[in-house]
């Protein structure tokens, strides 16, 4: 068995980035957090293989990507269904499978969801910068070449082949794309600056994911929200915060968001809901639901408990 092998990109018309859970402890330097948008699916992909939860993986957005492997290894695929095929044989997300030497793993177009996560046993070997490999073009920082860019055709990511048990993602950690989408929002202090009508509409009217949506933020289309504070002194921001610019169309900040901003904010979506938003395509409909911090923490702890079950099962399988 070889100690070092490579996964090469032979086709790339969509988006493909090497990702981990993000870069923490650097926002005071004006640097963004980054990391996989659907960080829950990223965590599960690594857990299925027994990898460290911070192991680098691939985030594939919108498909149109082809990868070849120089040595056989076990991989895990989670998140969106974007028409994955292994040498023309369909592969569904939500489990592990073996890629043989020379095989091509192809991704077509989205069937359900937007972003898929591909992890290899042991994780891809990428040099971290400031504690993370996540690529942020705005900085520029991270990524395969340390310049913050996305991967391109001809890029090759190193890995050490491994063959842990082939496991399936439990239903408790899968997204249900057939259910009506509701995002939990913890209401913030600045909600008091919005009109009563705006707050009623925010939580009782449907929203549509706009075309202006990427890992920096997702603009929602729907009722116009009004705040008596058109702008504020810039203050710290985190992923999930809902900013409302003067045009009244809220923007849910994504993992690549800036570190400060001055638009009024009526709350922030929870980490769980932010990950689900990462699977939304333009045109998808959703609702916002106000929740207290206690309920938000309880749901997060419940999901982490499901993840612990995946990890502990992997530990027992390798004993």
C-alpha positions as CSV (number, residue, x, y, z in Angstrom):
1,X,0.0,0.0,0.0
2,X,1.3,3.4,-0.9
3,X,1.8,6.0,1.8
4,X,0.8,8.9,-0.4
5,X,-1.7,9.1,-3.2
6,X,-3.5,11.9,-5.0
7,X,-7.0,12.9,-5.9
8,X,-6.9,15.0,-9.2
9,X,-9.5,17.3,-10.6
10,X,-10.1,16.5,-14.2
11,X,-13.3,18.5,-14.7
12,X,-14.5,21.6,-12.9
13,X,-17.5,23.8,-14.1
14,X,-19.1,24.2,-10.7
15,X,-17.5,25.1,-7.4
16,X,-15.0,22.9,-5.5
17,X,-13.1,24.0,-2.4
18,X,-11.1,22.3,0.2
19,X,-12.8,22.9,3.5
20,X,-12.7,22.3,7.3
21,X,-14.8,23.8,10.1
22,X,-13.2,27.2,9.7
23,X,-10.7,29.6,11.1
24,X,-11.3,30.7,14.7
25,X,-9.7,33.3,17.0
26,X,-8.8,35.6,14.2
27,X,-11.8,37.9,13.8
28,X,-10.1,40.6,15.8
29,X,-7.6,40.7,12.9
30,X,-10.4,41.4,10.4
31,X,-10.3,37.9,9.0
32,X,-13.4,35.8,8.3
33,X,-14.2,32.4,9.7
34,X,-14.9,30.5,6.6
35,X,-15.4,26.7,6.6
36,X,-18.0,24.5,5.1
37,X,-21.4,26.1,4.7
38,X,-23.2,22.9,5.6
39,X,-20.8,22.2,8.5
40,X,-23.0,19.5,9.8
41,X,-22.7,17.3,6.7
42,X,-19.0,18.0,6.7
43,X,-18.8,16.8,10.3
44,X,-20.7,13.6,9.4
45,X,-18.5,12.8,6.4
46,X,-15.5,12.8,8.6
47,X,-17.2,10.9,11.4
48,X,-18.2,8.1,9.1
49,X,-14.6,7.5,8.3
50,X,-13.3,7.9,11.9
51,X,-11.4,11.1,10.9
52,X,-10.8,14.0,13.2
53,X,-13.8,16.4,12.9
54,X,-11.4,19.1,11.7
55,X,-10.0,17.0,8.8
56,X,-10.0,18.7,5.4
57,X,-12.6,17.5,2.9
58,X,-14.0,18.8,-0.4
59,X,-17.1,21.0,-0.6
60,X,-18.6,20.6,-4.1
61,X,-21.2,23.2,-5.0
62,X,-23.6,22.7,-8.0
63,X,-21.7,19.7,-9.3
64,X,-20.1,19.6,-12.7
65,X,-16.9,18.1,-11.1
66,X,-14.9,15.0,-11.9
67,X,-12.2,13.5,-9.7
68,X,-9.7,10.7,-10.3
69,X,-7.8,8.7,-7.6
70,X,-4.3,7.4,-8.0
71,X,-4.7,4.7,-5.3
72,X,-7.7,2.8,-3.9
73,X,-9.2,4.2,-0.7
74,X,-12.4,4.6,1.3
75,X,-14.4,7.9,0.9
76,X,-17.6,9.2,2.5
77,X,-20.1,11.4,0.7
78,X,-22.7,13.5,2.5
79,X,-24.9,16.5,2.0
80,X,-26.7,17.2,-1.3
81,X,-27.6,14.8,-4.0
82,X,-25.9,16.3,-7.0
83,X,-25.9,13.2,-9.2
84,X,-22.7,11.5,-8.1
85,X,-21.5,8.6,-10.2
86,X,-18.5,6.3,-9.8
87,X,-17.5,5.3,-13.4
88,X,-21.1,5.9,-14.4
89,X,-22.6,3.9,-11.5
90,X,-24.8,6.2,-9.4
91,X,-23.7,6.8,-5.8
92,X,-26.1,8.2,-3.3
93,X,-25.0,10.6,-0.5
94,X,-25.0,9.3,3.0
95,X,-22.4,6.7,3.4
96,X,-18.9,5.3,2.6
97,X,-17.7,3.4,-0.4
98,X,-14.4,2.4,-1.9
99,X,-12.8,4.2,-4.9
100,X,-10.4,1.9,-6.8
101,X,-7.2,3.1,-8.4
102,X,-7.9,5.0,-11.7
103,X,-11.7,5.3,-11.1
104,X,-13.4,8.6,-11.8
105,X,-15.9,10.1,-9.4
106,X,-18.2,12.5,-11.2
107,X,-20.8,15.0,-10.0
108,X,-23.6,16.1,-12.3
109,X,-26.2,18.7,-11.3
110,X,-28.2,19.2,-8.1
111,X,-31.1,16.8,-7.5
112,X,-31.7,17.7,-3.9
113,X,-29.7,20.3,-2.1
114,X,-26.8,22.4,-3.2
115,X,-23.5,21.3,-1.6
116,X,-21.9,17.8,-1.3
117,X,-19.1,16.9,1.0
118,X,-16.4,14.3,0.1
119,X,-14.0,13.1,2.7
120,X,-11.2,10.5,2.4
121,X,-10.0,8.2,5.1
122,X,-7.5,10.2,7.1
123,X,-8.4,13.5,5.5
124,X,-6.8,15.3,2.6
125,X,-3.2,16.5,3.3
126,X,-3.4,20.3,3.0
127,X,-1.2,22.8,4.9
128,X,-3.3,24.9,7.3
129,X,-2.8,28.7,7.7
130,X,-3.8,30.3,11.0
131,X,-5.2,27.0,12.1
132,X,-7.4,26.2,9.1
133,X,-7.2,25.1,5.4
134,X,-10.4,26.9,4.5
135,X,-10.0,29.2,1.5
136,X,-11.1,32.8,1.7
137,X,-10.4,34.7,-1.5
138,X,-11.1,38.1,0.1
139,X,-8.2,37.7,2.5
140,X,-6.6,35.9,0.5
141,X,-5.8,33.0,2.7
142,X,-6.0,29.2,2.8
143,X,-6.8,26.7,0.2
144,X,-4.6,24.2,-1.6
145,X,-2.1,26.8,-2.7
146,X,-2.4,29.2,0.2
147,X,-3.9,32.0,-1.9
148,X,-7.6,31.6,-0.9
149,X,-8.7,30.4,-4.3
150,X,-11.0,27.6,-5.3
151,X,-9.6,24.5,-6.8
152,X,-8.9,24.3,-10.5
153,X,-8.5,21.6,-13.2
154,X,-5.2,19.9,-12.7
155,X,-5.0,20.4,-8.9
156,X,-4.2,17.3,-7.0
157,X,-4.9,16.7,-3.3
158,X,-2.7,14.2,-1.4
159,X,-4.1,11.6,0.9
160,X,-2.9,8.4,2.6
161,X,-5.1,5.5,1.5
162,X,-7.2,3.9,4.2
163,X,-10.0,1.3,4.5
164,X,-12.2,1.8,7.6
165,X,-15.5,0.0,7.8
166,X,-18.1,1.0,5.2
167,X,-20.8,2.7,7.1
168,X,-24.1,4.4,6.4
169,X,-25.2,7.8,7.7
170,X,-28.0,7.5,10.3
171,X,-31.3,9.1,9.5
172,X,-30.9,11.3,12.6
173,X,-28.1,13.2,10.9
174,X,-29.6,13.5,7.4
175,X,-31.5,16.5,6.0
176,X,-35.1,16.0,5.0
177,X,-35.4,17.9,1.7
178,X,-39.1,17.0,1.4
179,X,-40.2,18.9,4.5
180,X,-41.2,22.5,4.7
181,X,-38.1,24.5,5.6
182,X,-38.1,26.5,8.8
183,X,-35.0,28.2,10.1
184,X,-34.7,29.0,13.8
185,X,-33.8,32.5,14.7
186,X,-32.6,33.9,18.0
187,X,-34.0,37.4,18.2
188,X,-31.4,40.1,19.1
189,X,-31.5,43.5,20.9
190,X,-31.8,45.5,17.6
191,X,-35.1,43.8,16.8
192,X,-36.6,46.7,18.9
193,X,-35.6,49.1,16.1
194,X,-37.8,47.4,13.6
195,X,-41.5,48.2,13.1
196,X,-44.1,45.8,14.6
197,X,-45.3,45.1,11.1
198,X,-41.8,44.2,9.9
199,X,-41.3,41.8,12.8
200,X,-44.7,40.2,12.2
201,X,-43.9,39.8,8.5
202,X,-40.4,38.4,9.2
203,X,-41.8,35.5,11.2
204,X,-45.2,35.0,9.5
205,X,-44.6,35.5,5.8
206,X,-42.7,33.1,3.5
207,X,-39.3,34.0,2.2
208,X,-37.7,33.0,-1.1
209,X,-33.9,32.4,-1.5
210,X,-32.7,35.0,-3.9
211,X,-30.2,34.6,-6.8
212,X,-27.7,36.7,-4.8
213,X,-26.6,33.9,-2.6
214,X,-23.2,32.5,-1.9
215,X,-21.0,31.5,1.0
216,X,-20.7,35.2,2.1
217,X,-24.5,35.6,2.5
218,X,-27.9,34.6,1.3
219,X,-30.4,37.4,0.4
220,X,-34.0,36.6,1.1
221,X,-36.8,38.0,-1.1
222,X,-40.2,38.8,0.5
223,X,-41.7,41.6,2.5
224,X,-39.7,44.8,3.0
225,X,-38.4,45.1,6.5
226,X,-38.0,48.6,8.0
227,X,-35.8,49.7,10.9
228,X,-35.7,53.2,12.3
229,X,-31.9,52.8,12.3
230,X,-30.9,52.8,8.6
231,X,-27.3,52.3,9.6
232,X,-25.2,51.8,12.8
233,X,-21.6,52.2,13.8
234,X,-19.9,49.1,12.5
235,X,-19.7,46.2,15.0
236,X,-18.6,42.6,15.0
237,X,-20.5,40.1,12.9
238,X,-20.6,36.3,12.9
239,X,-22.1,33.7,10.5
240,X,-25.8,33.4,10.8
241,X,-26.5,37.1,11.7
242,X,-29.4,38.6,9.7
243,X,-28.6,42.0,8.4
244,X,-31.2,44.3,6.8
245,X,-29.8,46.9,4.4
246,X,-31.8,50.0,3.5
247,X,-33.6,48.2,0.7
248,X,-35.3,46.1,3.4
249,X,-34.3,42.7,2.0
250,X,-32.6,40.7,4.8
251,X,-29.3,39.0,4.2
252,X,-28.3,35.9,6.3
253,X,-24.6,36.0,6.6
254,X,-22.7,32.8,5.6
255,X,-19.4,31.4,6.9
256,X,-17.3,33.6,4.6
257,X,-18.9,36.8,5.8
258,X,-17.0,39.9,6.7
259,X,-15.9,40.5,10.4
260,X,-17.8,43.9,10.9
261,X,-20.8,45.6,9.5
262,X,-23.2,48.5,10.2
263,X,-26.7,47.4,9.1
264,X,-29.4,46.7,11.7
265,X,-29.9,43.1,12.7
266,X,-33.1,41.6,14.2
267,X,-31.4,38.3,15.1
268,X,-29.3,35.4,13.9
269,X,-30.2,31.9,12.6
270,X,-28.9,29.1,14.8
271,X,-25.8,27.0,13.8
272,X,-28.1,24.1,12.9
273,X,-30.3,26.2,10.7
274,X,-27.4,28.0,9.1
275,X,-26.1,24.6,7.9
276,X,-29.5,23.8,6.5
277,X,-29.5,27.1,4.7
278,X,-26.3,26.0,3.0
279,X,-28.3,23.5,1.1
280,X,-30.9,25.9,-0.3
281,X,-31.0,26.8,-3.9
282,X,-32.3,30.1,-5.4
283,X,-36.0,29.9,-5.6
284,X,-36.4,27.7,-2.5
285,X,-39.1,28.9,0.0
286,X,-38.5,29.0,3.7
287,X,-40.0,30.5,6.9
288,X,-38.2,32.0,9.9
289,X,-39.2,31.0,13.5
290,X,-38.2,32.8,16.6
291,X,-36.7,30.6,19.4
292,X,-35.1,31.3,22.7
293,X,-31.4,30.6,23.4
294,X,-32.3,27.7,25.6
295,X,-34.2,25.9,22.9
296,X,-31.5,26.7,20.3
297,X,-28.8,25.2,22.6
298,X,-31.0,22.1,23.3
299,X,-31.4,21.4,19.6
300,X,-27.7,21.8,19.0
301,X,-26.9,19.5,21.9
302,X,-29.3,16.9,20.5
303,X,-27.7,17.0,17.1
304,X,-24.2,16.7,18.6
305,X,-25.5,13.7,20.5
306,X,-26.5,12.1,17.2
307,X,-23.0,12.8,15.9
308,X,-21.4,11.3,19.0
309,X,-23.3,8.1,18.1
310,X,-21.8,8.1,14.7
311,X,-18.3,8.6,16.1
312,X,-18.6,6.0,18.9
313,X,-20.0,3.5,16.4
314,X,-16.9,4.1,14.3
315,X,-14.6,3.5,17.3
316,X,-16.2,0.2,18.1
317,X,-16.1,-0.9,14.5
318,X,-12.3,-0.4,14.4
319,X,-11.6,-2.2,17.7
